[in-house]
């Protein structure tokens, strides 16, 4: 059936280019670091990425839960609102985790590595934020539902280009920290485009300003930590508690507590 074959190839061929762009986004920073700084800095950067990948566990859990829900029930009333609410729960869990990595990265790095990798403590929070932003596309399912794989490929290509260009600009000036922030910028572009374009094809009801405020607050917290890495542990812990309290206040309304508790209980059973 040539017409069916054409439809299948039209859907899947752009995803090949999309995968190449994602691969470039994931590894361009390391290639550029090696060219400008050397293999030692790539090793430190790799350690930071390992610590940051803790956030990937939270992303994977939500991806496995929400993807079947969306594609099976997206036509049903209430699904779009449910996706938006689950996105709030995701931010409620992932943003404090990013803050935790930022606040205690010195201690985490010192426990899992030797002293020559200690400089990874300044990089891990930014890469943790980038990891989260690269994974939240599942909460903007419009492009997938509408089968707009060409747009998906374009988004990933733009994000990869942003990542590569900023790495070339910032790595010679700021070193590995420039690479981690460049990676975060590329991830931010990708997430923003997914949400903006995805909602044109399938409108998810987000708590938009609460979510944006939470993300901005997280970035400000990371800036504060990065510029004051050697604050006393007690001050950093206190800052994390205050930051987490702010995220909880922004993401949970009073009537959300029972629903959130139910999700946590069910996730524990699974």
N, C-alpha and C positions, 0 to 999 in steps of 0.2 A: 504494500500500500504506500505509494510514493507520497501521497498527500500527508499521510500520517507521519512518514519518515521526515518530511520537510518540516512539519510542525514540531516534532521532537528535537530535530537538530537546531531549529530556530530558537527553541527554548534553552537548550543545553550548551550550544557552542559559545555564547557569551560568558558562560560560567567558567570555561577553561581560561579565558583571558582574565576573568575576575580572580580566579585562584592564583594566577601568576602575579597579579597585582598585590594580593594579600601576602604571598611569599616574599615579594620585594619589600613590603612594609615591615615584615617580621625580621628580615635579615640585613636590610640596607644599612642600618645603623652600625652593625658590627663590621661590615665591610669597610665603611667609611672611617670608623674608628681605627681599624687596622692600618689603613692607608696613611692617616694623618698622625696617629699617636703610637701605634705598635701593638703587639700581641698581648702585652701585660695589661694594658687598659681594656682590651677585649675580654680578658679573663675576669677582671673586676666587674665589668659591665654584665658578664654572664652570671656572676654570683648574685648581683642585684636583681637580675631577671628571675632567678630561681626563687628568691624571697618574694618578689612581686607576684609570682605565679600562684601564690596561696589564694589570691582573689579569684583565680580561674575556677577553683572548686565551687565557689558560690555561683558563678556564672553557669557552670555545667549543670548544676542541680536545677536551676530555673529554666535553662534551655530544654532539658529533657522533659520538664513538666509542662511548659507553656506551648511548645511547638505542636504537639498532637492536639492540645485543647483548641488552639486557634484554627488549624486547618480542618478540624472536624466540625467545629461549632461556629465558625465566623459568620454564618448567615443568620444565626439565632440572635434575637434581641437580648441585649445585656452582655454579650461577649465583649464588645468593644470597651464597655465600662469596666468589666472584670479585668481585662488586660491592663488598663490604666491603673487600677488599684493594685494589681500584682506588681506592676512596675514600681509603685511607691514602696511596697514591701521589700522589693529588691534593693532599692536605694537605702532603705532603712538598715539592711544588713551589710551591704557592700561598702557604703561610705564610711561607717565607723571602722570597718576592717582596714580600709585604706589609711585612715587616721591612726589606727593601732600600729600598722607597719611603720608609718612615719614617726610616731612618738617613741617607739622602742626599737627602731632599726639598728641603733648602735649596739644594743644588747643582743638583738637577734643575730647580727652579723658576727659579733664576737663569740657567740656560742657555736655557730655552725662552721666557721672558717678560721683561718690563721690570720695573724695581724696584718700581713701584706695585702689582704683583701678588705681591710676596714673601710677604705674609701667608698665601698659600695653602699654604705649607710645613707649617703646623700642622694643616691640614684634610685634606690628601691621604692620610695613613696611615689615618685613621678611615674615609674614604670607600672606600679600597681594601679594607679589611676588610668593609665593608658590601656592596661589589660581590661579593666572594667568597661571603658568606653568602646573598645573594639568588640565587646561581646553583647552590648545592649541592643544590637540591631533586631534581636528576636522580639523586642517589645514594640517594634515598628514594622508589622507584618504586611503592610499594604503592597509593597513591591512584589513580594512573594505570592500573595493572593492574586494579584493582577498579572502575574507571570511576566513582569517587566525586567527580565534578566539583563537586557542591554543597559538599562539604567543602573542595575546593580554593578555591572562591570565598569560603567563609567564612574560611579561613586568610588569604587575601590581604586580605580586608576588615578582619580584626582587625589584621594587620600595618600596613595603611595608616592605620587609626585610631590605633594606637600612635604611628606616625610623626608624624601631624598634631598630636595632643595634646601630645606632648613638644616638638615644634617651637614650638608656641604658648607653652609654659611656659619653655623654655630659651633661645630666641632673644633675647627682651628682656633676659635676664640675662647670657648668655655669648656672644651674637652668633653669628657664623658657626660657631664651634667647637661651640656648642650645637646648631646645625642638623645638623652632621656626626655628632655623637654620637647625636642623636635618630634620624637615618637608620639608623645602625648598630643601635640598639635595635629599630627596626621590622624590620630584616632579621634580627636574632637571633630575634625572636618568630616570624617566618615560617619560618625554618630549623628551629627547635625543634619547631614544630607539625607540619611536614612529616615529620620523622623520627619523632616520637612516634606520630602517627596512621597514617603510612604503614606502620610496622612491625606494626601490628595486622592489616593485610590481606596483607602480604608481608614475611616476616621476613628481613631482611638481617643477615648475621653481621658486625657491626662490631667493631673493636677500641675499644670504647666509651670506656674510661677513658683509654687512650692519646690518643684523639682529643680528648676533653674537656680533658685536661691540656694538650695542644698549643694548643688555642684559648685557654685561660686564660693560658698563658704568652705567647701573642702579644699579648693585651690588656694584660698587665702590661708587656711590652716597649714597646708604644705609649704607655702612660701615662708610663713612664720617659723616653721620647724627647720627648714633648710638654712635659713639665715641665723638660726640660733641652735645649731645641732648639739652643742655641748652644755645646754642648760641642765641644771640638776634634774635627776630622774623624777623627783617629786613634782617639780613644776611641769614637766612634760606629761606626767600622769594626770595631773589636775587639768591641764589644757585639753587632754583627750576626753576626760569625763565631761567637761563643759561643752566641747564640740559634739560629742555623742548625744548629749542632752538636747542640744539645739536641733540636731538632725531628727531625733525622735519627735520633738515638738512640731517640726515642719511636716513630717511625713505621716504622722498618725493623728487622726481626728478621734474624739472620744468614742464614737461608735465603731471604730476600726479595731479596738483592742480584742474583742471576742473573735472576730474573723481572723485576725493575725495569730491569735493563740491557737485557733483550730488548724491553721496552715502548719504551724510549727509542730503540733502534736502529730498530724498526719504525716508530715515529712519524717519525723522521728520513727514512726512505725514502718514507713517504707524503707 
